[in-house]
Amino acid sequence: MKIYNDFDFSKISYIRIGHVGKLFVIENIDDLLQVNDLKGKKVLGNCSKILFSKKNYRKNFYKLSGEFLKIEKLNNETVLVGAGVKFSTLMNFMIKENFTGFEELVGIPGTVGGMIKMNAGAFGKNISNNLITLETLDGKKDKSEICFSYRNTDIESVITFAKFSFEKSTKSKIMKKIEKFIKLRKRNQPYKAKTLGSTFKNPSPDQPAWKLIDNVGLRGFCVNDICVSTKHSNFIINRGKGNGKDFLELVSMIKKKVYDEKKIKLELEVEIL
Ligand SMILES: Cc1cc2nc3c(=O)[nH]c(=O)nc-3n(C[C@H](O)[C@H](O)[C@H](O)COP(=O)(O)OP(=O)(O)OC[C@H]3O[C@@H](n4cnc5c(N)ncnc54)[C@H](O)[C@@H]3O)c2cc1C
């Protein structure tokens, strides 16, 4: 296990906001069991849905590395994936092995563990669709034992591995689908920006959060370097020197204006720490 006492969390935060503190990098199950005994521990994936809003934490943050970065093809339709694996790495593996099933999710910058915990999805597809079983620190779980809801699950333990089932296709068909979904993402989202993706959950399919934020005139609105994206009003971006305080201020302004004008309470999708 590696322990960094003065780790700069802004380096791993997708929106590039973070404190300096202690980070444990977990290499194997023994490390994980040791960290699990600590008080106030919190597992991090790729930090693409988490905002480090404070300057100091008592929490013991840790990341999965080492054996949790493994991808193993079990047979022609089943793959075992470590929870620390970045989704882009899994996609590259799938392309190499001609596995189809996750093309819609391409471009989501999470780890497999973080994406399962958040039940990440896009274009009508959720990561849970292809899941068979999960391994967690509390033991093995069948998919049917987990409650998956809109960008949420009832998983309380650390996910260590996931088993997925896929179908076989051809490289050219897979690449064609990937290109289609990347094109859609680039058209609708601030691709590669410093952001945490959708800030709020959509209150309903006909009242998406971006539309409500747009309708109250906040597209492009900024609190210092933290701005509502001009490309997608539910994305908040860091123009450079943004911090947690400005992010929270912008979030409460959006919530207040949407409530005052539309009588709708927006719920955060981003996790504030
Ligand atoms: C540009 C951009 C585009 C995005 N597009 C989408 C999209 O289309 N669809 C979508 O659903 N999301 C999207 N997101 C949001 C984000 O990528 C997802 O929510 C993703 O699931 C977060 O994964 P992560 O590894 O970064 O998790 P983190 O942000 O690190 O953590 C999120 C939560 O998961 C928990 N967690 C992490 N790893 C584990 C583990 N091993 N076991 C248990 N819990 C764990 C953390 O403790 C935390 O509570 C986007 C984000 C960005 C920045």
The ligand as a MOL file (V3000), in Angstrom:
LIG
                    3D

  0  0  0     0  0            999 V3000
M  V30 BEGIN CTAB
M  V30 COUNTS 53 58 0 0 0
M  V30 BEGIN ATOM
M  V30 1 C -17.5470 14.9800 -18.8180 0
M  V30 2 C -18.3940 14.0870 -17.9820 0
M  V30 3 C -19.3940 13.3390 -18.5900 0
M  V30 4 C -20.1870 12.4880 -17.8260 0
M  V30 5 N -21.1820 11.7740 -18.4470 0
M  V30 6 C -21.9510 10.9450 -17.7110 0
M  V30 7 C -22.9900 10.2030 -18.3390 0
M  V30 8 O -23.2210 10.2680 -19.5340 0
M  V30 9 N -23.7330 9.3780 -17.5440 0
M  V30 10 C -23.4950 9.2490 -16.1960 0
M  V30 11 O -24.1990 8.4640 -15.5420 0
M  V30 12 N -22.5210 9.9540 -15.5920 0
M  V30 13 C -21.7490 10.7930 -16.3000 0
M  V30 14 N -20.7530 11.4980 -15.6870 0
M  V30 15 C -20.5620 11.3860 -14.2380 0
M  V30 16 C -19.5370 10.3630 -13.7380 0
M  V30 17 O -18.5560 10.0810 -14.7040 0
M  V30 18 C -20.2440 9.0890 -13.3030 0
M  V30 19 O -21.1530 9.3470 -12.2400 0
M  V30 20 C -19.2940 7.9830 -12.8320 0
M  V30 21 O -20.0920 6.8990 -12.4580 0
M  V30 22 C -18.4280 8.3780 -11.6360 0
M  V30 23 O -17.4070 7.4000 -11.5270 0
M  V30 24 P -16.0570 7.7300 -10.7400 0
M  V30 25 O -15.2050 6.5370 -10.8000 0
M  V30 26 O -15.4680 8.9870 -11.2230 0
M  V30 27 O -16.6220 7.8960 -9.2520 0
M  V30 28 P -16.2530 9.0100 -8.1720 0
M  V30 29 O -16.7100 10.3320 -8.6490 0
M  V30 30 O -14.8490 8.8890 -7.7450 0
M  V30 31 O -17.2070 8.5110 -6.9740 0
M  V30 32 C -18.6090 8.5310 -7.0980 0
M  V30 33 C -19.2100 7.6980 -5.9440 0
M  V30 34 O -18.8970 6.3260 -6.1490 0
M  V30 35 C -18.2530 5.8020 -5.0020 0
M  V30 36 N -17.3040 4.7760 -5.4430 0
M  V30 37 C -16.2440 4.9130 -6.2670 0
M  V30 38 N -15.6260 3.7300 -6.4280 0
M  V30 39 C -16.3060 2.8280 -5.6950 0
M  V30 40 C -16.1350 1.4400 -5.4090 0
M  V30 41 N -15.1310 0.7380 -5.9180 0
M  V30 42 N -17.0310 0.8390 -4.5770 0
M  V30 43 C -18.0630 1.5360 -4.0360 0
M  V30 44 N -18.2530 2.8510 -4.2480 0
M  V30 45 C -17.3890 3.4920 -5.0670 0
M  V30 46 C -17.5690 6.9960 -4.3320 0
M  V30 47 O -17.3150 6.7650 -2.9560 0
M  V30 48 C -18.6270 8.0620 -4.5610 0
M  V30 49 O -19.6500 7.9510 -3.6020 0
M  V30 50 C -19.9570 12.3710 -16.4370 0
M  V30 51 C -18.9420 13.1100 -15.8270 0
M  V30 52 C -18.1680 13.9630 -16.5850 0
M  V30 53 C -17.0770 14.7380 -15.9080 0
M  V30 END ATOM
M  V30 BEGIN BOND
M  V30 1 1 1 2
M  V30 2 1 2 3
M  V30 3 2 2 52
M  V30 4 2 3 4
M  V30 5 1 4 5
M  V30 6 1 4 50
M  V30 7 2 5 6
M  V30 8 1 6 7
M  V30 9 1 6 13
M  V30 10 2 7 8
M  V30 11 1 7 9
M  V30 12 1 9 10
M  V30 13 2 10 11
M  V30 14 1 10 12
M  V30 15 2 12 13
M  V30 16 1 13 14
M  V30 17 1 14 15
M  V30 18 1 14 50
M  V30 19 1 15 16
M  V30 20 1 16 17
M  V30 21 1 16 18
M  V30 22 1 18 19
M  V30 23 1 18 20
M  V30 24 1 20 21
M  V30 25 1 20 22
M  V30 26 1 22 23
M  V30 27 1 23 24
M  V30 28 2 24 25
M  V30 29 1 24 26
M  V30 30 1 24 27
M  V30 31 1 27 28
M  V30 32 2 28 29
M  V30 33 1 28 30
M  V30 34 1 28 31
M  V30 35 1 31 32
M  V30 36 1 32 33
M  V30 37 1 33 34
M  V30 38 1 33 48
M  V30 39 1 34 35
M  V30 40 1 35 36
M  V30 41 1 35 46
M  V30 42 1 36 37
M  V30 43 1 36 45
M  V30 44 2 37 38
M  V30 45 1 38 39
M  V30 46 1 39 40
M  V30 47 2 39 45
M  V30 48 1 40 41
M  V30 49 2 40 42
M  V30 50 1 42 43
M  V30 51 2 43 44
M  V30 52 1 44 45
M  V30 53 1 46 47
M  V30 54 1 46 48
M  V30 55 1 48 49
M  V30 56 2 50 51
M  V30 57 1 51 52
M  V30 58 1 52 53
M  V30 END BOND
M  V30 END CTAB
M  END
